[in-house]
Amino acid sequence: MDKKADDVLILDVSKISSVTDYLVLCSGNSEPHLKAIAEEVSRRLREIGLRTRHHSGLTASRWVVLDLADVIVHVFHPELRDRYALEQLWGDAKRVK
């Protein structure tokens, strides 16, 4: 299973959000791919001593959210990513990547 996320986008929302400083948006093309991405992000965070404060969504929902306080990671199925269009919602945010 390829754990690499597709279409990774990092937004600096620190100046326009009181909730978090960065949003990481990425896509996975199937439920197993979404699960693998979320698990890999969590594993790598643990390796550097960080843990998610909250984990929301299931791969069956096709949208997983990992909340690290200063960073929120959204792992989407492309169809839902298009539907919710967070890139446009946070259009004033500075693009980091």
Backbone bond lengths (Angstrom), bond angles and torsions (degrees), N, CA, C in turn:
res aa  C-N    CA-C-N  psi(-1)  N-CA   C-N-CA  omega(-1)  CA-C   N-CA-C  phi
1 M - - - 1.461 - - 1.516 108.94 -
2 D 1.302 115.88 124.70 1.454 122.17 175.99 1.525 107.96 -75.43
3 K 1.320 117.11 121.91 1.461 121.44 -178.30 1.515 112.47 -92.76
4 K 1.309 116.94 -0.79 1.455 119.64 -178.04 1.523 110.58 -72.48
5 A 1.317 114.71 128.83 1.457 121.06 177.99 1.526 109.41 -77.88
6 D 1.298 115.52 151.29 1.464 121.89 176.85 1.530 109.56 -97.72
7 D 1.323 115.84 152.92 1.468 122.74 172.39 1.526 113.37 48.63
8 V 1.317 116.61 54.08 1.469 121.37 -179.58 1.526 109.22 -73.57
9 L 1.322 115.09 132.61 1.460 121.76 178.44 1.527 107.65 -136.37
10 I 1.326 116.67 131.05 1.460 121.68 176.78 1.519 107.55 -116.21
11 L 1.339 115.13 125.28 1.457 121.38 -179.35 1.525 110.12 -115.27
12 D 1.318 116.68 132.44 1.453 122.53 173.20 1.527 107.10 -89.32
13 V 1.328 116.06 106.08 1.466 121.37 -178.49 1.523 111.63 -107.91
14 S 1.329 116.66 12.50 1.464 121.46 -174.03 1.528 113.44 -58.01
15 K 1.311 117.46 -31.90 1.463 120.48 -178.06 1.529 113.09 -87.75
16 I 1.340 117.09 -10.51 1.464 119.54 -176.59 1.529 113.67 -125.66
17 S 1.325 117.25 3.61 1.464 121.42 179.96 1.525 110.31 -132.48
18 S 1.317 115.80 140.14 1.461 120.06 174.28 1.529 110.78 -97.60
19 V 1.329 116.55 0.05 1.463 121.81 -175.44 1.525 112.26 -93.94
20 T 1.312 117.52 -41.11 1.462 121.80 -174.28 1.521 109.82 -153.14
21 D 1.313 115.89 169.03 1.462 120.68 177.79 1.526 112.86 -98.15
22 Y 1.338 115.91 -34.68 1.467 119.78 -177.22 1.521 110.89 -135.41
23 L 1.310 115.20 144.62 1.454 122.57 170.35 1.522 107.41 -115.84
24 V 1.312 115.66 132.39 1.457 121.39 173.47 1.519 106.01 -112.60
25 L 1.315 116.52 122.03 1.458 122.63 179.04 1.517 108.07 -114.82
26 C 1.324 115.95 133.92 1.462 119.17 176.92 1.522 108.78 -152.53
27 S 1.310 115.38 166.55 1.462 121.05 -176.64 1.518 111.48 -125.48
28 G 1.316 113.88 150.56 1.459 122.97 172.08 1.516 107.60 -132.47
29 N 1.313 117.56 144.62 1.466 119.85 -168.92 1.524 115.57 -91.64
30 S 1.346 118.47 2.07 1.464 121.19 178.83 1.521 108.84 -159.77
31 E 1.319 117.06 167.07 1.464 120.02 178.22 1.534 111.71 -59.05
32 P 1.345 119.11 -45.96 1.470 118.19 177.18 1.530 112.80 -61.78
33 H 1.324 117.10 -35.61 1.467 120.74 179.31 1.526 110.01 -67.55
34 L 1.343 117.82 -43.93 1.463 121.28 177.54 1.525 110.57 -58.85
35 K 1.329 116.18 -45.23 1.463 121.18 -179.93 1.527 110.63 -62.28
36 A 1.322 116.59 -44.45 1.464 120.79 -179.42 1.533 110.98 -62.87
37 I 1.309 117.60 -40.80 1.466 121.13 179.03 1.530 110.06 -63.98
38 A 1.326 116.88 -50.24 1.469 120.88 -178.62 1.526 110.77 -60.88
39 E 1.314 117.29 -42.81 1.463 120.47 179.31 1.524 111.53 -66.13
40 E 1.306 117.42 -38.60 1.466 121.00 179.29 1.525 111.09 -67.46
41 V 1.320 117.66 -41.80 1.465 120.58 176.98 1.528 109.14 -60.56
42 S 1.334 117.14 -47.45 1.467 121.24 179.74 1.527 111.49 -61.50
43 R 1.324 116.91 -42.66 1.467 121.12 -179.68 1.525 110.82 -62.50
44 R 1.322 116.52 -45.70 1.469 119.69 -178.69 1.522 111.82 -67.16
45 L 1.312 116.82 -34.06 1.465 119.73 176.01 1.521 110.79 -65.07
46 R 1.330 116.73 -43.84 1.471 120.74 177.97 1.528 110.67 -59.39
47 E 1.336 116.52 -37.77 1.467 120.47 179.76 1.523 112.49 -60.01
48 I 1.317 117.09 -29.56 1.470 120.03 179.67 1.536 111.56 -104.24
49 G 1.329 115.80 14.47 1.457 120.50 173.59 1.512 115.91 84.77
50 L 1.321 117.94 15.78 1.460 121.53 178.53 1.524 110.38 -109.42
51 R 1.301 115.04 148.37 1.462 120.28 176.93 1.525 108.64 -132.51
52 T 1.300 115.35 150.61 1.461 118.95 175.98 1.520 108.95 -71.85
53 R 1.332 115.88 140.19 1.465 120.57 175.75 1.513 110.08 -75.53
54 H 1.307 114.50 -34.99 1.460 119.79 -177.36 1.518 108.46 -151.21
55 H 1.300 115.37 140.90 1.469 123.22 178.27 1.520 105.30 -123.49
56 S 1.299 117.29 124.19 1.461 120.72 -174.94 1.517 110.02 -130.96
57 G 1.308 115.20 150.01 1.460 120.67 178.63 1.508 110.98 87.61
58 L 1.267 114.32 158.42 1.459 122.39 177.59 1.508 107.71 -122.86
59 T 1.301 115.81 157.43 1.467 117.20 178.52 1.521 110.17 -61.92
60 A 1.341 117.65 -29.37 1.470 119.83 177.98 1.520 111.46 -65.55
61 S 1.343 116.59 -25.22 1.470 119.59 177.96 1.523 111.03 -80.18
62 R 1.340 116.20 -12.82 1.456 123.83 178.28 1.527 113.45 68.91
63 W 1.371 115.69 21.35 1.456 120.98 176.19 1.521 107.21 -154.41
64 V 1.318 116.57 116.01 1.461 122.06 179.87 1.523 107.74 -117.36
65 V 1.340 116.30 135.53 1.465 121.80 179.48 1.523 108.39 -120.51
66 L 1.331 115.47 129.37 1.459 122.54 175.59 1.522 107.14 -115.05
67 D 1.326 116.76 116.73 1.457 122.32 -175.86 1.521 109.31 -102.28
68 L 1.333 115.78 116.22 1.470 121.82 177.98 1.522 110.58 -111.75
69 A 1.311 117.53 19.54 1.469 124.57 -176.93 1.524 110.90 75.55
70 D 1.325 118.50 -78.02 1.465 121.08 -177.70 1.525 112.86 -75.77
71 V 1.322 115.81 -16.01 1.467 121.80 179.84 1.527 107.84 -135.96
72 I 1.321 115.95 133.83 1.464 120.90 173.53 1.520 107.29 -120.50
73 V 1.325 115.45 125.57 1.463 122.11 -178.73 1.519 108.84 -104.17
74 H 1.325 116.29 126.12 1.458 122.98 176.40 1.529 107.80 -111.37
75 V 1.322 116.35 122.49 1.468 121.95 177.35 1.525 106.04 -112.93
76 F 1.317 116.42 112.75 1.464 122.87 -172.45 1.521 112.73 -114.69
77 H 1.303 115.14 152.85 1.459 121.17 158.73 1.532 104.67 -76.19
78 P 1.332 119.81 140.74 1.468 121.02 -175.70 1.530 114.42 -53.49
79 E 1.309 117.92 -36.12 1.470 120.88 -179.96 1.528 110.98 -61.66
80 L 1.329 117.23 -44.72 1.467 120.37 179.05 1.515 111.47 -71.87
81 R 1.309 116.63 -35.71 1.466 118.96 177.53 1.519 110.20 -60.49
82 D 1.321 116.91 -41.80 1.467 120.77 176.85 1.524 111.04 -65.38
83 R 1.319 116.42 -41.97 1.468 120.80 -176.50 1.529 111.54 -64.09
84 Y 1.343 117.59 -45.52 1.457 120.58 -175.86 1.520 113.65 -87.63
85 A 1.296 117.93 -18.16 1.471 124.60 169.90 1.527 113.69 44.31
86 L 1.326 116.60 53.87 1.460 119.93 179.23 1.523 112.11 -62.62
87 E 1.326 116.93 -29.42 1.467 119.94 176.93 1.531 110.77 -58.62
88 Q 1.332 116.28 -40.37 1.457 120.31 179.23 1.531 111.06 -76.50
89 L 1.334 116.54 -38.84 1.461 121.01 178.88 1.530 110.68 -58.43
90 W 1.318 116.29 -40.07 1.456 122.60 179.18 1.529 109.92 -102.52
91 G 1.309 116.89 37.00 1.467 122.04 -175.69 1.513 114.69 -60.51
92 D 1.340 118.33 -23.10 1.467 121.21 179.61 1.529 112.28 -83.20
93 A 1.325 116.62 -6.31 1.472 120.65 -177.84 1.530 110.81 -73.84
94 K 1.313 115.09 149.11 1.454 120.52 176.13 1.534 108.46 -76.85
95 R 1.312 116.55 131.38 1.467 121.44 177.03 1.524 109.57 -82.80
96 V 1.331 115.65 120.00 1.451 121.27 178.85 1.515 109.22 -86.31
97 K 1.320 116.47 -39.79 1.465 122.71 177.73 1.498 108.62 -146.31
